[in-house]
Amino acid sequence: MLKKFKDWFSKQFYNKEVQLRERYLDIKNHDVEINGTEYFLAKAMIPDIPEILGIERAVYGGQTPWDDRAFRTELMRKTDRLYLVLRRNDWLVAFIGCSLNNHTKDCHITNVAVAPNFQNHGLGYFLVTTIIKKARQLQYSKVTLEVRVSNTRAQKLYRDIGFVDNDNGLKKDYYFNDREDALNMVLDITKIG
């Protein structure tokens, strides 16, 4: 009897969730136009890691908050992680990553960075809103992230999109290299049209 129930439950619920995830996490690489400029959007792959680390070094003053091994581990997780890259003329110019928690229906943006020469061109906005669209397609309820307290530009971008400070407030000494605090932010995607 228990086996029949498990089979029925799996057919009714698990397979639908798996199908939904596979459908929306299977990103088709394609050209996109952002503020009048053509870029190539693709799912991040292991060979992208050196360029991703290069963007981190450029953005974080020579530091790489995540190392090769951390990115490799993330990119190998196909069912609960999503990483996207933007390329311009075959150069990786921006990336974003998120973890997907199917139980809590939470999409957590783990990192987003845009090469300095491509900042203020809408790439960060495009990537964050793309992840939000994916979370909505997966029928998630919220998107969360942390941002450095000192990074007021990123905070403004997130607030413009609709993120608010989470009730949990600050995460003290969150960042490993300089022990800077992080602001915890959340977007309730059940309340946006």
C-alpha positions, 0 to 999 in steps of 0.5 A, a space after each residue: 500500500 505504501 509503495 502504491 502511495 509513493 508511486 502515485 505521489 511521485 507521479 502527481 507531484 515530484 515529476 511535475 516539479 522536476 518537469 517545471 525545473 527542467 523546462 525553465 532551467 534549460 536556458 537557450 543561449 541567445 542574443 539579447 539587446 540591452 539599452 540598444 547594445 547586443 549581448 549574448 546570454 548563456 548558461 555559465 559553464 566550467 570554461 567560463 570560470 577564469 573570466 568570471 574570476 577576472 570580473 571579480 578581480 576587476 570589481 573587488 580590487 584584485 580580490 576574488 570572494 569566490 575561488 575556482 573551486 567554489 564556482 566549479 562546485 556551484 556550476 556542477 549543481 544542475 538542479 538547484 543552481 542557475 548561473 548566467 553570463 553575458 558576453 559582448 564580442 565573445 568577452 564575458 562582461 557580466 554574470 549572475 548566480 542563484 541557488 534554488 530552494 524548492 522546499 521554501 520556494 526561495 531563489 537566493 541570488 548568490 553573486 552578481 557582477 558586471 565588468 567595470 567598463 560595462 557598468 551603468 549600462 543596464 546589465 545588472 538590472 537585466 540579469 537580476 530581472 532575468 533571475 526574477 522571471 525564472 523564479 516566477 516561472 518556477 512558482 517561487 515566492 521570493 528572491 533574496 540576496 545580501 549586499 555590502 552595506 557600503 555598496 549603495 549603488 547596488 542597493 539602489 538598483 535592488 530597491 528600484 526593482 522592488 527589493 526591501 530590507 529583510 526583517 533579519 536586517 544586517 548580517 554582521 561581519 558577513 564578508 570574509 575578506 574585510 568582515 564588512 556587514 551585509 544588508 539582507 534584502 528580499 523581493 516578494 514575487 507573489 505581490 508583483 504583477 
